[in-house]
């Protein structure tokens, strides 16, 4: 049982930056994976980035490589997603999720936050 709460979303202009935070509480298991997903209206939920609580493994979707950076602060049980050079196509609800492995499928993740809206204007 893990509770995840996202924050940091908002409205920004294209080219701007946002930093999303995901605070985890409850049972956070060693070497679990934290991932960021996003979902736009009419589209399937897709993975953006993922990171392990322990170790250096990370994953980034090709669409965000070089622009987004996932990081963690284990002492705060918090995972971050730094989003730079934002584009209108980045507009979506961003979800934090927890799962046992770094995988691309949403079904592989067990716990989900409520989501935070990111809107990028052109």
N, C-alpha and C positions, 0 to 999 in steps of 0.2 A: 504494500500500500504506500503510494507516493503521491503527494500533492504538489502540483506545479502551478506557479503563478507567473504569468508574463507581464511585463511592463515596458514602457519606453516607446510605444508606437505613437504615431501622430501624422500630421500633414507636413510635407516638405516639398520644396521645389526640386525639379530634376537637377542632378549634380550635387545635391546636398547629402547630408549624412544623418544617420540615426544610430543609436545604440540600444539594442533590446536587451532586457535582462530576464532571466528565468530563475526564480527562487524555488528551490526544492525543499520540501519538508516531509516528515513522516519517515518511512524507511528508505534510506538511500543506500543502495548496495554497492559494495566494492567492485570496481571495474565495470560498473554499469555504463551504458552509453547514453549521452544526452544529445538530442537532435533538435534542429530547427526545421520546421516544415512551413509551407505556405499554401494558401488556397485562394484563388481568385474566382469571382463569379463565373459559373459555367465551366470551370476547369476542375480537374482532379487535384487532390492534395498531393504536393510533391515535396521531396526532401530538398533542403537548402544546404545544410551543413550538419555535421555530427562530430562529437568528440567523446573520448573516454574520460571518466573521472581520474583514471590512472593510466599513465603511459602517454605516448605522443601521437597516437593514431588520430587522424582527422579525415574527414571527407567533405568535399565541396561539390555541389552541382556545377556542371560546366558553365551554366549561365551566370554564376556569381563568382567564379574563380578570378582572383585578382582584385575584386571589389569588396567582398565580404570576408570577415575574419571571425571565427568562432574561438572563444577562450573560456576559461573556467577559473573560479576562485573556490577551491575546495573548502577553505575555512569558513566561507560564507554560504556554502552549498548553492552556489549561483553560477549559472552559465550565461555568457554574453554573446551577442551577435553584433559586431560592428559592421555597419553597412555604409559604404562610401560610394560615391559616384552613382547615386540612385537614379534609376530610370523609371519612366511611367509604367513599364511592364513589371516592375517590382511591386506594384500595388497589389496588396493581398492582405488577408488575415494571416498573421504569423503565429504559429503554434510551437510551443515547447513540448517535447516528448521524451520519454525515458524507455529504454529497451535494453536487451541483453547484448546486442551486437550492433556494429555499424553496418547497417543495411539500407537499401534505397526504398524498400516497400514500407508503406505506412502500417501495414498489418503486422510488421515485425516489432512494432513499438507498443508497449503495454499501457502506459500512462500518458495522459495528455492534459495540458493546461487549457484554459478557456479561450485563449487567443488574444492577440492585440492587433488592432488595425494599423496598417501602414499605407498611407496614400501619398503617391508621388505625382505632383502636378507638372504638366508640361508647359 
